[in-house]
Amino acid sequence: MTEAPPLDAVDPYAWLEEVDGDDAMAWVRERNDETLAGPAATPGFAATRDAIREVLDSPHKIPEAALVGDRLYNFWRDAEHPRGLWRRTTWESYRTAEPDWEVVLDLDALNAAEGQDWVWHGAKVLRPDFRRALVALSHGGSDADVTRELDLVTLTWVSPDDGGFFRPEAKGSLGWVDLDTVLVATDLGPGSTTTSGYPRTVRLWRRGTPLADAPEIFAGEAEDLSVDAWHDHTPGFSRTFVQRALDFYSAEVHLRRDDGSLVRVDVPTSAETSVHREWLLVQLREDWTPVPGGASHPAGSMVAAVLEDWLAGSRELTVLFTPTPATSLAGLSWTRHRMVMSVLHDVRTEVHVLTPPEPAAAGVDWAAVPLPGLAELVTVGTRAVDRIESDAIWLVTTGFATPPTLAVQELGAAGEPAPPEPLKAAPTFFDATGVQVAQRFATSEDGTRVPYFLVRGPQARTDGTAPTLLYGYGGFEISLLPSYSGTLGRTWLSRGGVYALANIRGGGEYGPTWHQAALREKRHRAYEDFAAVARDLVASGVTTPAHLGVQGGSNGGLLAGNVLTRYPELVGAVVIQVPLADMKRYSHLLAGASWMAEYGDPDDPEDWAFIRTFSPYHLLDADRDYPPVLLTTSTRDDRVHPGHARKMAAWLRDHGKDVTYYENVEGGHGGAADNSQAAFMSALAFEFLAERLA
């Protein structure tokens, strides 16, 4: 028998990269039919799907809202409105158990009237009169979308024939400057996009003029990730900013003066910058010494300066946060007078309220008080009710066994915050009595302590054979935190399952250094961390390899693919969703080029030497035994190409491995365009795991 050439030399499944190709779609339909006739036809599947759908469609979910003028706006999906309603109500009504909602836009009715498959992508409302909105809609959930102008008084579209703004389908954005002017970043033909497929130029577009004639105000390079622009509508601080993203983790920010000139904000390109009124905030991904021989600030710190002083050459800074080995900055949000800072302490949330000095002056300490009463092993999310006019924040609290609650809290311009006012509580979708939640630490191959959360259902076996689902992501500085999932509770914990959530390197749980510890040639550390957690679950008597399943999507799908190919002996089943898999081709497929700062450049021989070691498609070995695997993706995913999942599944199938495949025709990178599709895809994963790990 002649040995097949390596997949990076000759790819026999390259034809599956043709997204809508006849042969590729015929193959997809055959695999989908097999799954519909097999796993999706089992007696338990329909019950699991319906239980999930009941959670997703529940009329008692918290309708989280955004204040727009004097109204609270909410986007809502349920059984009767699968594509959703954009609706609004008053504060008085929102505080009641059953708010009286006025429908602003009914997407299901819109789709029926226009014969389309629109999916909501959000809206931007123009201050200060809040009469017009720019609404983004996507076909089937893809990243590419259109933007249309909506009159919020008459609740009718403003037609392009009547001077309404309309951005044709593309990856990009449209944002208000004033009623007759917008900032547009979009695909305008050859030369207007980067190699990653995102906008390369920003234009200032005036009402009643052709988009093609809008003057260009900024252009990046073709090799950049993207460019974007936004206008700050804060009274007294009206200004436009332009951002040039060099790659996923570095960007230049420019202030556009009234005369059209651009002034770069001189901070490290690796830093995240934000502006509020007088203040410039800089979150560091790398150590920074602003003045040679002066004070140095470590990666993970946040410092503040007075923006105009900084642009004029001052290098005076106030240190607002310095990380420790156990703490990291998780996020911030501004109110009118206060800044709310979320900190993770060993992946547990702490919230602090800071008050900047008035008048603004750098080098002066900000008064800081913690928000009291936060329970351990829950996550608290904060955001401003109105960062321009108000000092109130929304507080959302959630945990593995704790349904979300929503409160509003007045921080005030100074002094101690008022007690939070409870507003809404989500229903309990499963009986959490007896559910045990704990945080543990595993030891990775290089000695690093890796935290993970362990959630044990009340009926879980205690003889060391409990079916256990291990979930992870480990990339792009994204943190995985405790949160409530009625779906997980109903379909896994209540059926005797155990759930583990791994906080591996590559994520953001311990700040940028935790992320950078698994970048590029160090990627293997993320997979070693995940394997260490899997081994700890077995060594501590929770489960056995035969009863341990792993799941991940997107970059987490790459993680799960590496578990399959590098550590098949550790697990009994693998669920891989909307994944990267072919790391030789990823940078040439859709948005893949934008992630080379994370993974490396496979066209560079030196980079490919290490990338190949974590490319699941190229690690496949016909002579090796693999656990059963479920691979899912979406035809309309225009971020991670469906060819990754297709080719991985085709190889496994053609080499006699146990593989189940399903490709949703809609859904974009999220995998589903509505609750019905989401329930189907989730049920497929949970039923697959329940059967294979029983």
C-alpha positions as CSV (number, residue, x, y, z in Angstrom):
1,M,0.0,0.0,0.0
2,T,1.4,3.4,-1.0
3,E,1.5,5.9,1.8
4,A,-0.6,9.0,1.1
5,P,1.4,12.3,0.7
6,P,1.1,14.7,3.7
7,L,-1.9,17.0,3.6
8,D,0.2,20.1,3.4
9,A,1.7,18.8,0.1
10,V,-1.5,17.5,-1.6
11,D,-4.9,18.2,-0.1
12,P,-7.5,15.7,-1.5
13,Y,-10.3,17.6,0.1
14,A,-9.6,21.1,-1.2
15,W,-12.8,21.0,-3.2
16,L,-14.8,21.2,0.0
17,E,-13.5,24.8,0.4
18,E,-15.9,25.9,-2.4
19,V,-18.6,27.1,0.0
20,D,-21.6,26.8,-2.4
21,G,-20.0,24.5,-4.9
22,D,-22.3,21.8,-6.3
23,D,-20.1,18.9,-5.2
24,A,-19.4,20.4,-1.8
25,M,-23.0,21.1,-1.1
26,A,-24.0,17.6,-2.3
27,W,-21.5,16.2,0.3
28,V,-22.9,18.5,3.0
29,R,-26.5,17.3,2.2
30,E,-25.5,13.7,2.4
31,R,-23.8,14.2,5.8
32,N,-26.8,16.2,7.1
33,D,-29.2,13.5,6.0
34,E,-27.2,10.9,7.8
35,T,-27.3,12.9,11.0
36,L,-31.0,13.7,10.7
37,A,-31.7,10.0,10.1
38,G,-29.3,8.9,12.9
39,P,-28.5,11.0,16.0
40,A,-31.3,13.5,15.4
41,A,-33.9,10.7,15.1
42,T,-33.2,9.1,18.4
43,P,-36.0,9.0,21.0
44,G,-34.3,11.4,23.4
45,F,-33.3,14.0,20.8
46,A,-36.7,15.7,20.4
47,A,-37.2,16.0,24.1
48,T,-33.7,17.5,24.6
49,R,-34.2,19.9,21.7
50,D,-37.6,21.0,23.1
51,A,-36.2,21.4,26.6
52,I,-33.5,23.7,25.2
53,R,-36.0,25.6,23.0
54,E,-38.2,26.2,26.1
55,V,-35.2,27.9,27.8
56,L,-34.3,30.0,24.7
57,D,-37.9,31.1,24.1
58,S,-38.9,31.7,27.7
59,P,-41.0,34.8,28.0
60,H,-39.6,35.3,31.5
61,K,-36.0,35.9,30.5
62,I,-34.5,39.2,31.6
63,P,-35.2,41.8,28.9
64,E,-31.8,43.6,29.2
65,A,-32.3,47.2,28.0
66,A,-30.3,50.2,26.7
67,L,-31.4,53.7,27.6
68,V,-32.0,55.8,24.4
69,G,-33.3,59.2,25.3
70,D,-36.2,58.7,27.7
71,R,-37.0,55.2,26.5
72,L,-35.5,51.8,27.2
73,Y,-34.9,49.7,24.1
74,N,-34.6,45.9,24.1
75,F,-34.1,43.3,21.4
76,W,-36.2,40.2,22.1
77,R,-36.6,36.7,20.6
78,D,-39.2,34.1,21.5
79,A,-41.3,31.3,20.0
80,E,-43.6,33.8,18.2
81,H,-40.8,36.0,17.1
82,P,-37.9,33.8,16.1
83,R,-35.9,36.5,14.3
84,G,-36.9,39.0,17.0
85,L,-38.4,42.3,17.9
86,W,-36.7,45.6,18.5
87,R,-38.9,47.3,21.1
88,R,-39.1,50.1,23.6
89,T,-40.8,51.1,26.9
90,T,-40.6,53.7,29.6
91,W,-38.7,53.5,32.9
92,E,-42.0,53.3,34.8
93,S,-43.2,50.4,32.7
94,Y,-39.9,48.6,32.7
95,R,-39.9,48.5,36.5
96,T,-43.2,46.4,36.4
97,A,-43.4,42.7,36.1
98,E,-45.0,42.9,32.7
99,P,-43.7,46.0,30.8
100,D,-45.8,47.5,28.1
101,W,-43.5,47.3,25.0
102,E,-43.9,49.3,21.8
103,V,-42.6,47.4,18.8
104,V,-40.1,49.5,16.8
105,L,-39.0,46.8,14.3
106,D,-40.4,43.3,13.8
107,L,-37.8,41.3,11.9
108,D,-40.1,38.4,11.2
109,A,-42.6,40.7,9.6
110,L,-39.9,42.5,7.7
111,N,-38.6,39.1,6.3
112,A,-42.0,38.1,5.3
113,A,-42.6,41.4,3.5
114,E,-39.3,41.5,1.8
115,G,-38.7,37.8,1.2
116,Q,-35.4,38.0,3.1
117,D,-33.6,36.2,5.9
118,W,-32.5,39.1,8.0
119,V,-30.8,38.6,11.3
120,W,-30.4,41.5,13.8
121,H,-26.9,43.1,14.1
122,G,-27.7,46.1,16.2
123,A,-28.6,49.8,15.9
124,K,-27.0,53.2,16.5
125,V,-29.3,56.0,17.5
126,L,-28.4,59.7,16.8
127,R,-28.0,62.0,19.8
128,P,-29.3,64.4,21.0
129,D,-32.9,64.1,19.7
130,F,-32.9,60.2,19.2
131,R,-35.2,60.4,16.1
132,R,-33.1,58.4,13.7
133,A,-31.3,55.0,13.9
134,L,-28.8,53.2,11.7
135,V,-29.9,49.6,11.8
136,A,-27.5,46.8,10.8
137,L,-29.1,43.6,9.3
138,S,-27.3,40.4,8.2
139,H,-28.3,37.7,5.7
140,G,-28.6,34.5,7.7
141,G,-26.3,35.7,10.5
142,S,-23.1,36.3,8.4
143,D,-20.6,38.9,9.6
144,A,-21.3,40.9,6.4
145,D,-24.3,43.1,6.8
146,V,-26.2,46.1,5.4
147,T,-27.1,49.3,7.2
148,R,-30.4,51.1,6.8
149,E,-31.8,54.3,8.2
150,L,-34.9,54.0,10.4
151,D,-37.1,56.9,11.5
152,L,-37.9,56.3,15.2
153,V,-40.9,58.6,15.2
154,T,-42.8,57.3,12.2
155,L,-41.2,53.8,12.5
156,T,-40.6,53.7,8.8
157,W,-37.4,53.2,6.8
158,V,-35.9,56.3,5.3
159,S,-35.6,55.3,1.6
160,P,-32.4,56.0,-0.3
161,D,-34.6,57.7,-2.9
162,D,-35.5,60.2,-0.2
163,G,-32.0,60.7,0.9
164,G,-31.8,57.9,3.5
165,F,-28.5,56.3,4.3
166,F,-28.0,52.8,3.0
167,R,-24.8,50.8,3.2
168,P,-24.7,47.8,0.8
169,E,-23.8,44.3,2.2
170,A,-20.2,44.1,3.3
171,K,-18.1,43.8,6.4
172,G,-17.9,47.3,7.8
173,S,-19.8,50.0,9.7
174,L,-21.8,53.2,9.4
175,G,-21.9,55.7,12.3
176,W,-23.5,59.1,13.0
177,V,-21.7,62.4,13.0
178,D,-24.9,64.5,12.7
179,L,-28.3,64.1,11.0
180,D,-26.8,64.7,7.6
181,T,-23.4,63.2,8.0
182,V,-22.1,59.7,8.7
183,L,-18.7,57.9,8.9
184,V,-18.6,54.9,6.6
185,A,-16.0,52.1,6.5
186,T,-17.0,49.4,4.0
187,D,-16.1,47.6,0.8
188,L,-16.2,50.0,-2.1
189,G,-14.5,47.8,-4.7
190,P,-10.9,46.9,-5.5
191,G,-8.4,48.4,-3.1
192,S,-10.9,49.4,-0.4
193,T,-10.5,46.3,1.8
194,T,-7.5,44.7,3.6
195,T,-6.2,41.2,2.9
196,S,-8.3,40.1,5.9
197,G,-11.5,41.3,4.1
198,Y,-12.2,44.3,6.3
199,P,-12.5,48.0,5.4
200,R,-9.2,49.8,4.5
201,T,-10.6,53.3,4.2
202,V,-12.9,55.6,6.1
203,R,-15.1,58.2,4.3
204,L,-17.2,61.1,5.4
205,W,-20.6,60.7,3.7
206,R,-23.1,63.5,3.4
207,R,-26.8,62.9,2.9
208,G,-28.0,63.1,-0.6
209,T,-24.6,62.4,-2.2
210,P,-23.5,59.1,-3.8
211,L,-21.5,56.8,-1.4
212,A,-18.8,56.4,-4.1
213,D,-18.2,60.2,-4.0
214,A,-17.8,60.4,-0.3
215,P,-14.4,62.0,0.5
216,E,-11.8,59.7,2.0
217,I,-10.5,60.9,5.4
218,F,-8.2,58.0,6.2
219,A,-6.7,55.0,4.5
220,G,-4.7,52.1,6.0
221,E,-2.5,49.6,4.3
222,A,-3.7,46.5,2.5
223,E,-1.8,44.3,5.1
224,D,-3.6,46.0,8.0
225,L,-6.4,44.2,9.8
226,S,-9.0,47.0,9.3
227,V,-9.8,50.7,9.8
228,D,-12.8,52.2,11.6
229,A,-14.0,55.6,12.9
230,W,-16.5,56.9,15.4
231,H,-17.8,60.2,16.6
232,D,-18.0,61.2,20.2
233,H,-21.3,63.0,20.8
234,T,-20.6,64.1,24.4
235,P,-21.6,67.8,24.8
236,G,-18.5,69.9,25.0
237,F,-16.3,67.1,23.7
238,S,-17.7,66.5,20.2
239,R,-14.9,64.9,18.2
240,T,-14.1,62.1,15.7
241,F,-11.6,59.3,16.2
242,V,-10.1,57.0,13.6
243,Q,-8.5,53.6,14.5
244,R,-6.1,51.8,12.3
245,A,-5.9,48.1,13.4
246,L,-2.4,46.9,12.4
247,D,-3.3,43.3,13.6
248,F,-5.5,41.8,16.2
249,Y,-3.5,43.2,19.1
250,S,-2.1,46.4,17.8
251,A,-3.7,49.6,16.6
252,E,-3.1,53.3,16.1
253,V,-5.7,55.8,17.3
254,H,-6.0,59.2,15.7
255,L,-8.0,62.3,16.8
256,R,-9.5,64.1,13.8
257,R,-9.5,67.9,14.3
258,D,-12.2,70.1,12.9
259,D,-9.9,71.2,10.1
260,G,-9.5,67.5,9.0
261,S,-6.0,67.0,10.3
262,L,-5.2,63.9,12.2
263,V,-3.3,63.7,15.5
264,R,-2.0,60.3,16.6
265,V,-2.5,59.4,20.2
266,D,1.1,58.5,21.1
267,V,0.7,55.4,23.2
268,P,2.0,51.8,22.5
269,T,0.2,50.3,19.5
270,S,-0.3,47.1,21.6
271,A,-2.3,49.0,24.2
272,E,-6.1,49.4,24.3
273,T,-7.1,53.1,24.5
274,S,-10.3,54.7,25.3
275,V,-11.5,58.3,25.9
276,H,-14.1,59.8,28.1
277,R,-14.6,63.5,28.3
278,E,-11.1,64.9,29.3
279,W,-9.6,61.6,30.0
280,L,-7.4,59.2,28.0
281,L,-7.2,55.6,29.5
282,V,-4.5,53.2,28.4
283,Q,-4.6,49.5,29.1
284,L,-1.2,47.9,28.6
285,R,-0.5,44.6,26.9
286,E,3.2,45.1,27.3
287,D,5.6,46.8,29.7
288,W,5.8,50.6,29.0
289,T,8.2,53.3,30.1
290,P,6.7,56.5,28.7
291,V,9.8,58.6,29.5
292,P,13.3,57.2,29.1
293,G,14.6,56.6,32.6
294,G,11.2,57.3,34.1
295,A,8.6,55.1,35.8
296,S,7.8,51.8,34.1
297,H,4.3,50.3,34.0
298,P,4.0,46.5,33.7
299,A,1.8,44.7,31.2
300,G,-1.8,44.5,32.4
301,S,-1.7,48.0,34.0
302,M,-4.1,50.8,33.3
303,V,-3.0,54.4,33.4
304,A,-4.9,57.7,32.8
305,A,-3.9,61.0,31.3
306,V,-5.6,64.2,30.4
307,L,-6.1,63.8,26.6
308,E,-5.3,67.3,25.4
309,D,-2.3,67.6,27.7
310,W,-1.0,64.3,26.4
311,L,-1.4,65.4,22.8
312,A,0.4,68.6,23.7
313,G,3.4,66.6,24.9
314,S,2.8,66.1,28.6
315,R,3.7,62.6,29.9
316,E,2.0,62.9,33.3
317,L,0.1,59.8,34.2
318,T,-2.1,58.4,37.0
319,V,-1.8,54.7,37.7
320,L,-5.3,53.3,38.1
321,F,-4.5,49.5,38.2
322,T,-1.4,47.4,38.6
323,P,-1.8,43.7,38.2
324,T,-0.5,41.0,40.6
325,P,0.1,37.3,39.9
326,A,-3.5,36.7,41.0
327,T,-5.3,39.7,39.5
328,S,-6.1,41.1,36.2
329,L,-8.2,44.0,34.7
330,A,-11.4,42.5,33.3
331,G,-13.1,45.6,32.0
332,L,-14.2,49.1,32.6
333,S,-17.2,51.3,31.9
334,W,-17.8,55.1,32.4
335,T,-20.7,56.9,33.8
336,R,-21.0,60.7,33.6
337,H,-18.6,61.3,36.6
338,R,-17.4,57.8,37.6
339,M,-15.4,55.0,36.2
340,V,-16.3,51.4,37.1
341,M,-13.5,48.9,37.0
342,S,-14.0,45.1,37.0
343,V,-11.1,43.0,38.3
344,L,-10.6,39.3,38.3
345,H,-8.9,37.8,41.4
346,D,-8.2,34.2,40.6
347,V,-11.1,34.4,38.1
348,R,-13.4,35.8,40.7
349,T,-15.1,39.2,40.1
350,E,-14.3,42.3,42.1
351,V,-15.9,45.7,41.1
352,H,-14.4,49.1,42.1
353,V,-15.8,52.6,41.5
354,L,-13.3,55.3,40.8
355,T,-13.9,59.0,40.9
356,P,-11.5,61.2,38.8
357,P,-10.5,64.6,40.1
358,E,-12.3,67.7,38.9
359,P,-10.8,69.7,37.3
360,A,-9.0,66.9,35.4
361,A,-5.4,66.6,36.3
362,A,-3.0,63.8,35.7
363,G,-0.7,62.6,38.6
364,V,-3.6,62.9,41.1
365,D,-5.0,59.8,42.7
366,W,-8.6,58.8,41.9
367,A,-10.8,58.1,44.9
368,A,-11.8,54.4,44.8
369,V,-14.4,52.3,46.6
370,P,-15.3,48.6,46.1
371,L,-18.9,47.6,45.5
372,P,-19.7,45.5,48.5
373,G,-21.6,42.3,48.9
374,L,-20.4,40.3,45.9
375,A,-20.6,36.6,46.4
376,E,-17.8,34.2,45.5
377,L,-18.0,32.1,42.3
378,V,-20.5,34.4,40.7
379,T,-19.8,36.9,37.9
380,V,-20.9,40.5,38.1
381,G,-21.2,42.5,34.8
382,T,-21.5,46.3,34.8
383,R,-22.3,48.8,32.1
384,A,-23.4,52.4,32.2
385,V,-27.1,53.3,31.8
386,D,-26.0,56.5,30.0
387,R,-22.3,57.4,30.0
388,I,-23.0,60.9,28.9
389,E,-25.9,62.1,31.1
390,S,-26.2,59.6,34.1
391,D,-24.2,58.2,37.0
392,A,-26.2,55.0,37.1
393,I,-25.0,51.5,36.1
394,W,-26.7,48.2,35.3
395,L,-25.5,45.3,37.4
396,V,-26.0,41.7,36.1
397,T,-25.1,38.9,38.6
398,T,-24.9,35.3,37.5
399,G,-23.4,32.0,38.6
400,F,-23.4,28.3,37.5
401,A,-26.3,27.6,39.9
402,T,-27.6,31.2,40.2
403,P,-30.0,32.5,37.6
404,P,-29.1,36.1,36.4
405,T,-30.5,39.1,38.3
406,L,-30.6,42.7,37.0
407,A,-30.3,45.7,39.2
408,V,-29.7,49.4,38.6
409,Q,-27.4,51.3,40.9
410,E,-26.9,55.1,41.3
411,L,-23.2,55.9,41.8
412,G,-23.7,59.6,42.2
413,A,-21.1,62.2,41.3
414,A,-19.1,61.6,44.5
415,G,-19.3,59.8,47.7
416,E,-20.5,56.2,48.4
417,P,-22.8,54.6,45.8
418,A,-26.4,54.1,46.7
419,P,-27.7,50.5,47.3
420,P,-28.6,48.7,44.1
421,E,-32.3,48.6,43.1
422,P,-33.3,45.1,42.0
423,L,-35.3,45.1,38.8
424,K,-35.5,41.7,37.2
425,A,-34.6,38.1,37.9
426,A,-34.4,35.3,35.4
427,P,-36.4,32.1,36.1
428,T,-34.9,28.9,37.4
429,F,-34.8,26.5,34.5
430,F,-33.6,23.5,36.5
431,D,-33.5,22.4,40.1
432,A,-30.2,23.5,41.4
433,T,-30.7,21.9,44.8
434,G,-27.6,19.9,45.6
435,V,-25.6,21.4,42.7
436,Q,-22.0,21.7,43.9
437,V,-19.7,24.4,42.5
438,A,-16.0,24.5,43.3
439,Q,-12.8,26.0,41.9
440,R,-9.8,23.8,41.4
441,F,-6.3,24.1,40.1
442,A,-4.5,21.6,37.9
443,T,-0.7,21.6,37.2
444,S,0.4,21.9,33.6
445,E,3.4,20.3,32.0
446,D,5.7,23.2,32.8
447,G,4.4,23.5,36.4
448,T,1.9,26.4,35.8
449,R,-1.2,26.3,38.0
450,V,-4.3,26.3,35.8
451,P,-7.6,27.1,37.4
452,Y,-10.9,25.4,36.5
453,F,-14.4,25.4,37.8
454,L,-16.2,22.1,38.6
455,V,-19.9,21.9,38.6
456,R,-21.4,18.6,39.9
457,G,-25.1,17.8,39.3
458,P,-27.1,16.4,42.2
459,Q,-27.5,13.0,40.5
460,A,-23.9,12.7,39.4
461,R,-22.3,9.4,40.2
462,T,-19.6,9.5,42.9
463,D,-17.8,6.3,41.9
464,G,-15.4,8.0,39.6
465,T,-17.4,7.3,36.4
466,A,-19.6,10.4,36.2
467,P,-20.1,11.6,32.6
468,T,-18.2,14.8,32.5
469,L,-18.1,17.6,30.0
470,L,-14.9,19.8,29.8
471,Y,-15.2,23.1,28.0
472,G,-12.5,25.5,27.0
473,Y,-11.4,28.3,24.6
474,G,-7.9,29.5,25.4
475,G,-7.4,32.3,22.9
476,F,-7.7,36.0,22.0
477,E,-7.4,37.1,25.6
478,I,-11.0,36.0,26.2
479,S,-11.9,35.0,29.8
480,L,-14.4,32.2,30.6
481,L,-16.3,33.1,33.8
482,P,-19.1,31.5,35.9
483,S,-22.5,32.0,34.3
484,Y,-26.0,30.4,34.4
485,S,-27.1,28.2,31.6
486,G,-30.6,26.7,31.8
487,T,-29.6,24.6,28.8
488,L,-26.6,23.1,30.5
489,G,-28.6,22.6,33.7
490,R,-31.5,20.8,32.0
491,T,-29.7,18.7,29.5
492,W,-26.5,17.8,31.4
493,L,-26.4,18.6,35.2
494,S,-30.0,17.4,35.8
495,R,-29.2,14.1,34.0
496,G,-26.3,13.2,36.3
497,G,-23.6,15.1,34.4
498,V,-20.6,17.0,35.7
499,Y,-19.3,20.2,34.0
500,A,-15.8,21.6,34.0
501,L,-14.8,25.0,32.7
502,A,-11.1,25.4,32.1
503,N,-9.3,28.8,32.4
504,I,-6.2,27.8,30.3
505,R,-3.5,30.0,28.9
506,G,-4.3,31.9,25.8
507,G,-7.4,33.4,27.6
508,G,-7.5,36.6,29.5
509,E,-8.1,35.3,33.0
510,Y,-4.8,36.6,34.3
511,G,-4.3,39.5,31.9
512,P,-2.2,39.9,28.8
513,T,0.7,37.8,30.0
514,W,-1.7,34.8,30.4
515,H,-2.8,35.3,26.8
516,Q,0.7,35.8,25.5
517,A,2.0,32.6,27.2
518,A,0.2,30.6,24.5
519,L,0.7,32.7,21.4
520,R,2.2,31.5,18.2
521,E,5.2,29.1,18.9
522,K,3.9,28.8,22.5
523,R,0.4,27.6,21.4
524,H,1.1,24.1,22.8
525,R,0.9,25.5,26.3
526,A,-2.9,26.0,25.9
527,Y,-3.3,22.4,24.9
528,E,-1.0,21.1,27.7
529,D,-3.1,23.2,30.2
530,F,-6.3,21.6,28.9
531,A,-4.9,18.1,29.0
532,A,-3.7,18.8,32.6
533,V,-7.3,19.7,33.6
534,A,-8.5,16.5,31.9
535,R,-6.0,14.4,33.8
536,D,-6.9,16.2,37.1
537,L,-10.5,15.3,36.6
538,V,-9.5,11.6,36.3
539,A,-6.8,11.6,39.1
540,S,-9.2,13.3,41.5
541,G,-11.8,10.7,41.0
542,V,-14.4,12.7,39.2
543,T,-14.5,10.6,36.0
544,T,-12.5,8.3,33.7
545,P,-11.3,8.9,30.2
546,A,-14.1,6.9,28.7
547,H,-16.7,9.1,30.5
548,L,-14.9,12.4,29.8
549,G,-16.0,14.6,26.8
550,V,-14.6,17.9,25.6
551,Q,-16.3,20.7,23.7
552,G,-15.1,23.9,22.0
553,G,-16.1,26.3,19.3
554,S,-14.1,28.6,16.9
555,N,-10.7,28.9,18.5
556,G,-12.1,26.5,21.1
557,G,-12.8,24.2,18.1
558,L,-9.1,24.3,17.3
559,L,-8.5,23.4,20.9
560,A,-10.9,20.5,20.8
561,G,-9.4,19.4,17.5
562,N,-6.0,19.3,19.2
563,V,-7.4,17.2,22.0
564,L,-8.7,14.8,19.4
565,T,-5.4,14.5,17.6
566,R,-2.8,15.0,20.4
567,Y,-4.5,13.4,23.4
568,P,-7.1,10.9,22.1
569,E,-6.4,8.6,25.0
570,L,-7.6,11.2,27.5
571,V,-11.3,11.5,26.4
572,G,-14.3,9.4,25.3
573,A,-15.9,11.9,23.0
574,V,-15.1,15.3,21.3
575,V,-17.5,18.0,20.1
576,I,-15.9,20.5,17.6
577,Q,-18.0,23.5,16.6
578,V,-17.3,26.1,13.8
579,P,-13.6,25.3,14.1
580,L,-10.3,26.2,12.7
581,A,-8.7,22.9,11.6
582,D,-6.5,23.4,8.5
583,M,-3.9,25.8,9.9
584,K,-1.9,25.7,6.6
585,R,-4.8,27.3,4.7
586,Y,-6.5,29.3,7.5
587,S,-4.9,32.7,6.6
588,H,-6.2,32.3,3.0
589,L,-9.8,31.5,4.0
590,L,-12.3,34.4,4.7
591,A,-11.1,36.4,7.8
592,G,-8.2,34.1,8.6
593,A,-5.5,36.5,7.8
594,S,-6.6,38.7,10.7
595,W,-5.5,36.1,13.2
596,M,-1.9,35.7,12.2
597,A,-0.8,37.7,15.4
598,E,-2.4,34.8,17.3
599,Y,-1.2,31.8,15.4
600,G,1.6,32.9,13.0
601,D,1.9,33.0,9.2
602,P,1.7,29.5,7.7
603,D,3.3,30.8,4.5
604,D,6.5,31.6,6.4
605,P,8.4,28.3,6.6
606,E,9.7,29.1,10.1
607,D,6.2,29.8,11.3
608,W,4.8,26.8,9.6
609,A,7.3,24.6,11.4
610,F,5.5,25.3,14.7
611,I,2.0,25.9,13.3
612,R,2.0,22.4,11.9
613,T,2.3,21.0,15.4
614,F,-1.1,22.4,16.3
615,S,-2.9,22.0,13.0
616,P,-5.5,19.2,13.7
617,Y,-6.0,18.5,10.0
618,H,-2.3,17.8,9.6
619,L,-2.0,15.8,12.8
620,L,-4.5,13.2,11.7
621,D,-3.0,9.7,11.5
622,A,-4.8,6.8,9.8
623,D,-3.2,4.3,12.1
624,R,-4.3,6.0,15.3
625,D,-7.5,5.3,17.2
626,Y,-9.7,8.4,17.9
627,P,-12.7,8.8,20.2
628,P,-16.1,9.6,18.5
629,V,-16.3,13.1,17.3
630,L,-19.1,15.5,16.4
631,L,-18.2,18.3,13.9
632,T,-20.6,21.1,13.3
633,T,-20.4,24.4,11.3
634,S,-22.5,26.8,9.3
635,T,-22.6,27.4,5.5
636,R,-23.0,31.1,6.1
637,D,-20.1,31.4,8.5
638,D,-18.0,34.1,6.8
639,R,-15.5,34.4,9.6
640,V,-14.2,30.8,10.0
641,H,-14.6,29.0,6.7
642,P,-16.8,25.9,6.8
643,G,-14.2,24.1,4.8
644,H,-12.2,23.6,8.0
645,A,-14.9,21.4,9.5
646,R,-15.9,19.8,6.2
647,K,-12.3,18.6,5.4
648,M,-11.7,17.3,8.9
649,A,-14.9,15.3,8.8
650,A,-14.3,14.0,5.3
651,W,-10.8,12.7,6.3
652,L,-12.1,11.0,9.4
653,R,-15.1,9.5,7.6
654,D,-13.0,8.2,4.7
655,H,-10.5,6.7,7.1
656,G,-13.1,4.7,8.9
657,K,-13.2,6.9,12.1
658,D,-16.4,7.5,14.1
659,V,-17.5,10.9,13.0
660,T,-20.8,12.7,12.9
661,Y,-21.2,15.9,10.9
662,Y,-23.9,18.6,10.6
663,E,-23.8,21.9,8.8
664,N,-26.5,24.5,9.4
665,V,-27.3,26.4,6.2
666,E,-27.7,29.7,8.2
667,G,-26.3,31.1,11.4
668,G,-23.0,32.7,10.6
669,H,-20.1,32.2,13.1
670,G,-22.6,31.7,15.9
671,G,-23.8,28.5,14.2
672,A,-27.6,29.4,14.4
673,A,-29.8,32.3,13.1
674,D,-32.6,31.8,15.5
675,N,-33.6,29.9,18.7
676,S,-35.0,26.9,16.7
677,Q,-31.7,26.4,15.0
678,A,-29.8,27.0,18.2
679,A,-31.9,24.4,20.1
680,F,-31.2,21.9,17.3
681,M,-27.5,22.4,17.3
682,S,-27.2,22.3,21.1
683,A,-29.4,19.2,21.4
684,L,-27.2,17.5,18.8
685,A,-24.1,18.1,21.0
686,F,-25.7,17.2,24.3
687,E,-27.3,14.0,22.9
688,F,-24.1,13.0,21.2
689,L,-22.2,13.4,24.5
690,A,-24.8,11.7,26.6
691,E,-24.9,8.6,24.3
692,R,-21.1,8.3,23.9
693,L,-20.2,9.0,27.6
694,A,-23.0,7.1,29.3
